[in-house]
Amino acid sequence: MSTTVPAERRQKLQLREVFDGAYALVEPFFDPANTWGGQTLEHLAFRVMRDHYPQVSSEEIHIFIVAARRVYDERRIPR
């Protein structure tokens, strides 16, 4: 019986490579305890990503921020 390896669906592999390190940089910006005038600080996460990863496009940073937010929310849900 032969098994086939599914093709890689992800297209932004550059983001995958930096995700763990970049996530550690932006995670504090998702914490609801960290706000400014009651507003979230997610816009600062974009700036931090831009400063630390200038080779990543704005579109890719947006994709990263959306994925990082989802990971943050999933990790906060008690199981």
TORFIGU-934533 format. One line per 8 residues: number of its first residue (from 1); their letters; for each residue z, y, x of N, C-alpha, C, O. Coordinates in steps of 0.02 Angstrom, whole numbers. Atoms other than C-alpha are relative to their C-alpha. Last residue first. Layout:
<nodes>
NUM	A	Z Y X Z Y X Z Y X Z Y X ~ ...
</nodes>
This chain:
<nodes>
79	RPIRREDY	27 65 22 1367 1169 -510 54 -50 -6 42 -108 -24 ~ -45 56 -12 1413 1352 -498 -29 -65 -27 -59 -67 -81 ~ -13 37 62 1263 1469 -495 46 -59 16 28 -102 57 ~ -59 -27 34 1279 1582 -343 17 -38 -63 74 -33 -87 ~ -60 17 -39 1159 1481 -233 64 24 -33 118 -3 -20 ~ -11 73 6 1023 1489 -366 63 -21 38 98 -66 15 ~ -24 16 68 1039 1679 -378 16 -74 -8 66 -92 -39 ~ -67 -28 7 1023 1703 -190 31 -18 -68 88 -40 -72
71	VRRAAVIF	-46 42 -39 875 1585 -181 71 24 -7 117 -16 -17 ~ -6 63 37 788 1680 -322 47 -48 36 89 -80 4 ~ -42 -14 59 823 1846 -236 12 -64 -40 67 -77 -63 ~ -69 -5 -25 753 1777 -73 48 13 -57 103 -14 -59 ~ -24 67 -15 593 1722 -163 73 1 24 112 -42 4 ~ -5 36 64 567 1894 -241 28 -71 12 72 -93 -25 ~ -58 -28 35 607 1980 -75 9 -37 -67 66 -53 -86 ~ -61 24 -31 485 1865 19 62 24 -40 107 -16 -53
63	IHIEESSV	-5 72 16 343 1898 -101 65 -28 28 100 -66 -6 ~ -16 3 72 374 2086 -85 10 -73 -21 57 -90 -57 ~ -71 -17 5 377 2067 104 22 -2 -73 76 -27 -88 ~ -38 59 -21 211 1975 95 75 14 -3 114 -31 -20 ~ 7 50 52 133 2117 -5 42 -62 17 75 -90 -27 ~ -43 -21 56 201 2246 118 -2 -51 -57 49 -66 -88 ~ 27 -51 45 120 2150 261 49 18 -56 96 -20 -69 ~ 7 26 68 219 2057 393 -22 56 -46 5 112 -45
55	QPYHDRMV	64 36 4 187 2110 574 -12 -28 -70 -68 -51 -85 ~ 55 -47 11 324 2242 562 -68 -35 -7 -115 -5 -34 ~ 61 40 0 457 2106 540 -61 45 -13 -92 39 -66 ~ -8 59 -41 626 2183 581 -64 -43 7 -71 -80 55 ~ -22 -17 -68 593 2360 519 2 -61 46 -17 -57 104 ~ 53 -39 -31 491 2309 366 17 16 73 -26 12 117 ~ 54 46 -16 618 2176 320 -57 35 38 -84 9 86 ~ -24 41 -56 758 2303 331 -53 -50 21 -65 -60 81
47	RFALHELT	2 -41 -61 659 2424 223 23 -40 61 -7 -34 115 ~ 70 -10 -19 625 2292 89 -4 38 66 -44 20 110 ~ 21 64 -29 809 2242 87 -73 6 23 -91 -21 75 ~ -17 -2 -71 848 2426 60 -19 -65 35 -33 -65 95 ~ 52 -40 -33 754 2421 -105 14 6 75 -32 14 114 ~ 58 42 -18 868 2278 -156 -55 40 35 -91 12 76 ~ 26 -24 -64 1020 2393 -149 -61 -40 23 -78 -41 82 ~ 5 51 -52 1070 2376 -330 -31 30 63 -61 84 62
39	QGGWTNAP	68 27 -9 1117 2531 -430 0 -53 56 36 -46 105 ~ 14 50 51 1293 2567 -491 -68 -31 5 -85 -75 -35 ~ 3 -33 66 1305 2728 -392 -18 -48 -55 -49 -29 -105 ~ -5 -72 -15 1264 2631 -234 -9 36 -67 -64 37 -94 ~ 44 -44 38 1295 2446 -252 9 72 23 57 88 59 ~ 28 -52 -43 1368 2307 -147 -51 41 -40 -109 22 -46 ~ -57 -41 -23 1480 2203 -261 -24 57 44 12 106 54 ~ -15 -51 50 1323 2140 -350 60 44 19 68 98 -9
31	DFFPEVLA	-69 8 24 1272 2052 -188 16 55 -50 12 114 -33 ~ 3 29 67 1082 2059 -172 70 -6 -31 75 -17 -92 ~ 28 -49 47 1084 2181 -25 -4 -27 -71 -12 12 -118 ~ -51 -48 24 1203 2068 72 -26 50 -52 12 76 -92 ~ -46 28 49 1068 1930 77 53 50 -24 66 52 -85 ~ 4 -34 65 940 2038 167 50 -24 -52 59 8 -104 ~ 1 -73 -5 970 1998 350 6 34 -69 40 86 -75 ~ -67 -21 -24 1022 1816 323 5 76 5 58 105 -5
23	YAGDFVER	-45 5 57 863 1792 221 70 23 20 103 58 -19 ~ 9 -60 40 760 1855 367 47 0 -60 72 52 -80 ~ -27 -57 -37 829 1721 482 -5 65 -41 41 105 -40 ~ -72 7 -10 803 1583 355 31 59 36 83 85 15 ~ -42 -7 60 633 1643 295 74 -2 15 111 43 -6 ~ -53 -50 -12 547 1674 462 52 4 -56 98 44 -52 ~ -27 6 -67 437 1518 467 59 47 13 105 30 50 ~ -41 61 -1 411 1514 279 35 -7 67 93 -27 71
15	LQLKQRRE	-64 -16 33 349 1692 283 47 -59 2 107 -50 11 ~ -36 -46 -44 215 1648 411 68 18 -30 117 23 7 ~ -40 40 -46 166 1499 302 39 44 49 92 24 73 ~ -32 -50 -43 107 1613 163 47 -34 49 107 -24 47 ~ 52 -36 -36 -15 1493 80 29 51 49 -6 72 95 ~ -20 -68 -20 102 1361 16 -55 33 41 -86 1 84 ~ 20 -48 51 19 1214 -67 14 71 21 -19 118 -1 ~ -46 -58 1 23 1097 82 -26 51 -49 -83 74 -44
7	APVTTSM	23 -58 -38 -80 943 38 52 57 -7 84 63 -58 ~ 30 -54 40 15 793 -26 -19 59 45 14 73 94 ~ -43 -59 -6 40 653 100 -32 56 -40 -91 72 -30 ~ 34 -61 -21 -45 496 45 50 57 1 94 62 -42 ~ -27 -60 32 37 327 41 -37 60 27 -55 63 86 ~ 3 -61 -40 -50 166 76 28 58 -40 21 63 -101 ~ 0 -58 42 0 0 0 0 62 45 44 69 88
</nodes>
